[in-house]
């Protein structure tokens, strides 16, 4: 069994095959993904030694996959090569110099591919500032923990199931009563009037939502 896994995320079969054929023989396995969603699933599920990521992808763009990877303290340690036929597409989102990943322009030859992989592996070893508010159990100001979908290895899949309608939790506003905070009675009255109007709008929205849910349930029967 291969000890190293290389993931190639590209919507063009020719590019994926080209990368596979150009890689020198070795103790590794090449995984292929044809869109961003499939690629992110591989990233979350597999222990990868290298990611080769096309910047323009269907379902989820390479930029979105990049952001998900960078938001996770462990995933962002994986050596990364970003591929694109137009470098400006990348630099519009990520400014140069590319400090923690390597860029590979399309088309490319074997020498350029191998060189990009070596540089990506070297850049991945550079020390990076630790993430503060992203990742499983990261502390935030109020003392609670923030758990991201990526940190919990949630697999992203296209939504094809029967749609379910989530009813928003509506908290009924309470009327403001005078306090010793120095707020005038006129300001309190104006605020209370706004609260009453907001409650009326909320009631209207809830009624509309109930009608939508009923309509969708009839359609999907």
N, C-alpha and C positions, 0 to 999 in steps of 0.2 A: 504494500500500500504506500502511496506517495506521502511523504512527510510534509511537503509544502504544497499549498494550494494557491493558484493564481486565478483571480477572477477578472474576466474581460467583459465589460458592460458596453455593448454597442449594438445599435439597431440594424447594422449592416452585416449580413452573414460573411461577406468577403473579408471585412476587416477582422472579424473574430477568427476566421480560418487563417488569415495571413499572420496574425499574432501567434497563433498556435504553431504554425509551421516555422516561423522565424526563431522561436525560442530554442536555445540549444538543448540537446538531450540532458536530462537530469532527473533527480528524484522529486518530481513535482507533478501535480495534477492541474489541468486547466479547466476551469468552470466557465460557462458562457451564459450571459443574460442578454436578452434582446430589448429590454426596456428598463426604466429606472425602478419600477416597483419590484420586478423580478430580481434586479441587481441588489436592491436594499435588503430583500429577504435573504439572499445569499450572505450578505455582509453580517446580518444579525444571527444567522444560523450556523455559519461555517467559521472555522478558525483559519483565517487567511494570512498568507505571507506577503501578498501584493494585490493591489486593486488597480486595474486599468479602466478608467472611466471616460466615456464619451460625454462631451458637455451638452450636446443636444440629443435628447432622448424622448420617446413617447411615454405617455402615462405619468411619468415623473421625470423632470429634467435632470441632467447631470448636476446642475447648480443646486437643485433641491436635495439630491442625494449627498452632495458635498457638504451642505449645511447640516444634514442629519448626522453624518459621520463626525464632523468637527464638534458637534454638540455633545459627543460622548467621550469621556476621558480615555477609554480603552480603544475604541474604534479609531480614533484619530492618530493612534500610534502606528497603525498599519501603513506601510509605504504605499504612496499613491502617485499614479501617473494620470494626468488629465489630458485627453486627446481632443483635438478639434481641427477642422480644416481652416478655420478663421480664428486666429489668436485674439483678435479684438473682441470676439464674443466672450472670451474668458476674462480679458483685462477690463471689460466693462463692469464685471462683478467683483473681480479680485485683482487688486493692484499689484504690479511688479515691484520689487523682485519677489518671485515665488519662493518663500522661505522654507516651507514645510512639505512641499510636493513638487513634482517635476512636470513640465508641460512638454507634450509631444505633438508636433504639427503633422497634419495629414496632407499628402501621402508621406510615408516614411519607409526607410529601408531597414535592414536587419541591424546595421551598425548603429543607426539612430535609436532604434528600439532598445537595444542592449544598453546603450549609453544612458538613455532616459531611466531605465530600470535601476541601474547602478546609482545614479544621482538621487532618485527617489528614496532608495534604501539608506543612503547616507544622510539625506535631509530628515528622514523619519527619526533618526537617532539624536537629533539636536534637542537640547532641553527647551521645554515650552512652558509658559506660565500656566499654572493649574486653573482649571475651571472652578468658579466659585458657586454659581447658582444653577449649574446644569449637571444632571446625573442623579443616580439613585441615592436618596438620603442626603442630598446636599442641603446645607443649612441655609435658611433664609432669616430675615430680620425678626419675624414673629415667633421663631423657635420651632416652626413646623418644618416638615421635610417636603422637598419638591421632587416628584418622581416623573421623569419624562418618559414618553412612549418608547424612545430608543433605548434609554437606560434599562428599561424592563424587558428589552428584547421582544417588543411587540412586533409581530410580522405584519407588514403592510400588504394588504391584498385589495384588488379592485372590488368595489361594492356591487355585487350582483344579486344579493339576496332580496327578498320581499321587503320593501321599505317599511320601517317602523317610525312612527311619528313621536318624537319626544315632547311631552307637554312641559313647558317651562314652569319652573317653580316660582310662583309669584308671592312675594311677601306683601301683605297689606300694609300700606304706610300708616303710621300712627300720627295722630294730630300733635303738633308741637305745643307744649305748654310753656308759659313764661318761666324763666329761671333767673338766676342772679348773674347771668353772663353779660348783662348790659345791652341786650337786644330790645329794641323798642317794640311796643305793642303793635304798631302799624306794620313793622317788618314781620312780626309773627303772624298777623292776620293774612298778609300777602302770601307768606309761605304756606299757610294752611289752605288758602285758596288753590295754590298750585298743586298741593297734595291731592285735593279733591278732584281736580281736573285729571291728574295722573291716574287716579283710581278709576275714573270713568273710562279713560283710554285703555287701561289694562283690562277692564271688564269687557270692552268692545273687542280687544284682541283675542281674549280667551274664547269669546263667542265665535269669532271668525275661525280660530284654530279648531274648535270643536266641529264646525261645519266642514273644514278641509279634511279632518281625520275621517269623518263619516263618509265623505265623498270618495276618499282613497280606498277605504275598506270595501265600499260597494264595488269599486272598479276591479279590485284584486281578488274578489270572490270567484 
